[in-house]
Amino acid sequence: MEKLFGTDGIRGVAGEFPLDRMTIYSIGCALAETLLEECKNPRILIGRDTRESGMWITEELVEALGACGVASISDVAVISTPGLAYLTRIHRFDMGIMISASHNPFEDNGIKVFGRDGYKLTDDVECKTEERIYHYYKRNDRSGRRRNHSRNNSEDCSQLVHDYTSFLTKQFDSDLTPFRIGLDVCHGAAFSIAPKVFGNLGASVLVINDQPNGRNINQGCGSLHLDGITKLVRKNRLDFGIAFDGDADRSLFITAKGEIFDGDHILYALSLYFQRKNQLKSGKVVGTVMTNFALEVALGRKGINLIRAAVGDRYVLEEMKKVGANLGGEPSGHVILSDYHTTGDGMLTAVTLAWILSSQSQSLDALSEGFQPFPQVLDGLRVQKKIPLSTSPEIINLIREAEMHLKGTGRMVVRYSGTEPLLRIMAEGEDKALVRSLVNKLKRDLELQFSSIS
């Protein structure tokens, strides 16, 4: 059975498996059955980003949920993923369903599910739900039809978005009146929320990419394409710029000097601030295997221990709970502030950083002093078969030999892509020329090794 749930819900091309109409209907039925096992009259909150496929996916899910016995479904319309998670928890919905493919192009979409506590479903619940999805899928396939639901039983609750914006503006005693801020809202879920939040906090705001048409989300803009926000900051001499992705669960920044302030910079700045305020729990911060080695070194000098998790925000959160940390994140700008929220939130991260700048009368450039990322080289090798690396002594030896050259001054990560037939090679260190040569040599050696195995 093909696994449907990835590290961030179910994702694919809208209209194709697993986001074809029949499978989506089956997902709705499976989620309804899971909920009805737990409570008699479940309440569901559903939201989406700005993709054109979001509406029909919503309708398909609502029909399935209603046909399978869920009577109360509230539609909050366009909302960020963390906003949906927050509203699910605060308003005590039994489940939150977010329709989004995050930073992917508009052709893709996805279904992310949150429990009543605002956290994503556990692996066990996802596994049980997958079994039920396939059960309903096969039954629908055999019958050649879907059960009809005579009415749309979802209630328009778009006014709930106000509760989320209030949460963001009231977290800190911030007066951002002195700041001139640029926002790239990516034609996505942040397009109306982010300008309102920063405007309410008093900042002077310039906004780009705030005209979603269903197809332009993430298109040459947002956190994956920083040229636009960089030009805006430089041209208008802004204090800083913020770029969100399609569902606003991550954010990246551009300093007044036009420099990129990514997730590693964010972790560095927040770690030091929370440490000074005695708010950094356990003295640990959680990153991933892709977190720059220089951050580990810089935090270590301050007595802060960087713990690495697998790539994916759910793994970061799991590790945070395990080690008692209240701060974690990824270089992509997905940052989790667990004292305030159950999931990564690009707008919460932005408000927090702005509050620190305001309270300390500092610039964003100043917050990164003491941290300079090491040069990083990324490459990949296409493979016909994903051979477990740990089972090949030859491959292990090749990787260890390359790693030895970086001992104490850098590191290397070799792992398979979770979505492509690709072996990823990442290395970083103080000497970029050395890092590049090591990656090139390892790639050649691995190509020979894989060709001999196949």
N, C-alpha and C positions, 0 to 999 in steps of 0.2 A: 504494500500500500504506500503510495507516494505521500510523503509528509507535507502537510499543508501549512502548519504554523512554522514561521521562521523565528528569528530573534525579535522581530517587531510585527507580529501578527501574520495575517495572510495577505500576500501581495502578488500582483501579476498584471498583465495587460487587461484592461477593462473589456469585457465581452468574450474573453478567452479563458479556458480553464486555468486556475480555479475561480475566476471571476466572471464566468458565464452565468446566465440567468438561472439555469437549473442548479448549479452548485451554490450560488448565493442563496437561493431559496432553501436549499438543504442546510446551509450554514444557519439560516434563521431558525429553522425547525430544531436543529441540534441545540442551539443556544437556548431556545424556549424550553426544551426538555430538561436541560441542565438546571435552569433557573427554577422550574416548577418542582423539581426534586427538593429544592431548598426552602421555598416559600410558596404559599398558596396564591397570593395575588401580587406577583412581582411587578415592579415599576422599572422601566428602561428609559434611559436618556440616549438619544442618538444625535450625532453631529457630523459635519463634513468640512473639507476644505473647499476650494473654489473650482475643482475640476468639473468639466461638463458631465462626466459619468456619475458624479456624486448623487445627483437627483434620482436617476433610475435605480441605482444600487440601493439607495434609501428606500424607495418604494417597494422594491423586491423584498428587502428584509422586513419591512413593516407588514407586508402582506403575509409573509411566512410566519412571523412572530404572532400575528393576530389569529391566523388560521390554526395555530398550535396552542392557543389558549392564553396568550399574554394580552390582557385587556388595556393596560396602561402604558402607552409609548409616547414620550415627549420628544419633540423635534426642536433642537436648539438652533438648527440651520448652520450657518458658517461659524466655525469656532476653531480655535487652535486645539491640538491634541492635549496639551497640558490643561487647557481651559476645560475641556470635556471631562478629564479626570478629576479636576477640582470640583466641578459642579456635581458630578456623580457622588462624590464623597460628602460634600457639604449639604446637599439636598436629599441625601439618604436614598438615592436610587439603588436598586439592587444590581444594576449592570449599566455600564456605559459603553456605547459602540461608536467608535470613531472611524469614519470612512476617509482614508487618506493614504497616499503613497509617499508622504514626506517630501524628500528632495528629488524624487524621480520625475521624469517628464510627464506631461498631461495624459499621455496614452495609458499610463499605468494608474492603478488605484490599489487600495488595500482596505482591510478590515482589522482594526485593533480593538481589543476588548478589555475593559477594566471591570474589576469587581467593585462591590459596594464600598470597599475601603480605599478606592482610588488607585490601587495597584493593578498592574497587568496580571492576567491569569497565570497561575502556577503551571509548571510543566505537567503535573498530574491531571489538572483540569483540562488543559489543552489536549492531552493525549486522549482522554475520555470523550471530549467534544469531537475530535477527529474521527473516532470510531463511529460516533452517531451521525456525523456529516456523511460518511460513506454509506451508512445504512439508509439514510433518507435519499441520497443520490441514486443508489441502486433501485430503490423502490419507485422513485419518480421515473427513472429510466425505463423500468419494465412497464409501468402503467402508461407511459407516453404522455402524461399530462400532470399538471400541478393542481393541487386543491385550490379552489377559488375562495377568496375572502371578499365578501360582498361590499365592504366599506373600508375606507382608509381610517384606521383607528388611531392615528397619531395626532397629538395635540401640539400646536405651534407654541413653543416656549422660548422664542428667540430673545425675549426680554431678560432671560437668565444671564445673558452675556454681560449685562450690567453688573451682576454680582461678581463675576470674574474680574472685570476691570477695576471694581472697587477693592478687591483683594490685592491687586497689584499696586494700586496707588496708596493704599493704607498700610502696607507692610513696614514702611520706614518713614520717619519724619523728615521727608526730603523736600527741599525747595530748590528746584532746578532752574529757577529764573535766570541765573547768570549764564546758563549753557545754551549754545547753539548746536543742535544735533541733527545729523542726517539719518534718515531711515530708508532702507531698501526693504520694502515689505513683500517683494517677490511675486506680486500679483496673487498672493496666497492668503492663508487664514488670518494673517496679521494685518491685512490691508486697512481695516477700519479700527481695529483694537489698539494697535501700537501708537498711531498718531494721537488717539484719544487719551491714552495713558500718559504719554509724555507731555501732551498739552495740558492735561489736568495738573501735572506736577510743576507747571510753570515754564517749561523749556520752550525755546523758540525752535520750531521743527521744520525742516525741509524734507519732503517725502518724494521718493521716486518709485516707479513700478507698483502703483496703487490702483490700476484699472483692470481688474481681472475680467477675462472674457470666456473663461472655461478652458482655454487652450494655451494661455501664455504663462501659466504658473511655472516657475523655475526656469523659464526660457531666457537664457543669457543674463540672468539676474539672481539676486539673493546670495546666500552664503556660499554657493558653489562658484559664483562668478562675481568677483569683488571689484572689477574694473569700474563699474558704474558708481558705486558708493565711494570708491577712492577718488574718482574725478570730482564728485560732488563735494567731498570734504576739502579737497585742495582748492578747487575753484572758488568756493565760498568762504574759505578759511574758517571752517567749523571747528568746534572743540573736539568732536569725534563723530564717527558714523557707526551705524549698526545695521547689519544685514541678517535677515532671517531666512529660514528655508520655508518650504511650502506649507508645513503645518505648524511652524513656529516653535518647535520643541528644541531648536538649537539657534544660536546666534553667534556671529563673529563680528569683530570690531575693527575699525580703521582709526588710528590715532591722528592727532592734529598734524603730525609730520607725514602722514600718508602711509604709515607702516601697518602691517597686518598684526592684529592682536587676537590670536586664535585661542582654542580651548586650553592649551598648555599655559599660555600667558594668563588666562582667566584663573586657572587653578593656582598659579603662583601668587597672583595678587590677592585672591580671596584667602588662601592659606595663611599668608603673612598677616593679613588684617585680622582674621579670626583668632590667630595665635596671640596677637597683641591684646585682643579683647578677652582672652581666656575662653573663647567660644569654639576652639578647634578640638572636638571630642577625640579622645584616644591618642592625640598627637599624630594621627595618620590621615593620609589623603589617598583616595583610590583613583588610579588611572587605568590604562589598558596596556597591552603589549605594544601598542603603537605610540604610547606617550614618549616624547623625546627624552633621551637619556640625560640631557642637560638639565631638565626639570628635576629629575631624581637627584642629581648632584647638587643643584642649587637649594632644593628643599632640605637635603641632608645637612648642608652647612648651617641651616637654621634649626636643626634638631627635629625636623619633620620627616617622617618615614613615608615614602611613596610605596603603595601596594599596587601591584599590577593584576588586572583581571583580563579575561578574554574580551575580544572586541564585541561591543553591543551594550546598550545602556542597561539591559536587564541583568547582565553579568556584573556590571559596575555596581548596581544597587545591591545585588546579592552579596558581593564582597564587602560593601559598606556595612551591611547588617552584621556580617560575620565578624568584622574587626572593630565594630563600634564607631565607625567614622560617620561624620555628618556632611562630608564634602567629597564629591567624586565627579569624574567627567572624562570626556574624550577630546582629542585634538580638533575634532569637527565642530566643537562648540556646544555639544550636548552635555550640560552641566547639571548635576543633581544637588540641590540644597535641601537635604532631608528634614531639617528643622522647620522648613516652610512648606514643602510640597512633597508629594509621593513619587514624582517623576521629573525628568529634565524639562526645564521650561525656559525657552529663549528669552521671553520678555521678563520673567522674574530675574534671570541672570543679569539682563541689561539694567533693570531698575536697581538691583543690588550694587552693581558696579558704579552706577551714576550716584547712588547714595554715598558710597565711599568717597568718590571724587568730591562731592559736595561737602561732606563732613570734614574732609582733610585738606580742602582747598588745593587739590593736586590735579595734575593732568594725567591722562591715560598713559602717556609715554613714561611718566615718572613711576607709575605703578609697576612697570616691568623692569625697573633698574635692578640689576643683580641677576637677571636671567637672560641669557642669550642662547637660543636653540642651536644645537649642533647641526651642521649640514646633514641632510638625510637624502639617501638615494633609494628609489623604489624601482623595481623591475619585476618582470614576471616571465614564467616559462609555461607555455601551453603543453598540457599532457593529455594523453589518450585515456589514461587510467590513474585514479588517485590512489597510489600505493601508500599504505600507512608508512610514514617516514621512519617510525620507530622500529619497523621490522627489517630495515635494510641497513646493515652495518656499514656498507660502502657509503651510503648517503649520509649517515650519521657522522662518519669520519670526515667527509668533505666539508660538512657544515662546521664541525668542531675546529677543523684546521683554519677555516676562514675566521671563525670567532676568536681564535687565539691571537690574531694580529690586532684585535681591537680591545683586548683585555685591559680593563681599567680606564680606557679612553673612549669607549663606544660600545656598541652592541649590534647584534644581528638577529633578525627574526625571519624564519622561513616557515610559511604555513600555506595551506590550500585556501583558495577562495571558497566562500560558502555558496556562491551563486554561479561560478564559471569553472570550466575545466582548466584551472590555472593554478600554478604554484607561485606564490608571491615571495619575493625576496626583498627585504628591507634592511638597510644598514645605515648607521649614523655614527659620527665621531668627529673629533676636533679637526682632523685632516681630511678634507673633502676628496682630494686626489686619491688618497689611500682607500677611502670608503668606496669610491667609484671603481677602482681597479679590483678590489676584493669582490664586489658584486658582479662585475663582468666575468671574472675568472670562475667564480662559483656557478654562475649561470651556464658557462660553457661546460664545466665539469659535470653539472647535473644533467645537461642535455645529453651528453655521452652516456651517462649512467642510465637515464630513462630509456634511451634508444636501445641499449643493450638488454634491458629488462623486457621491453615490449617485443 
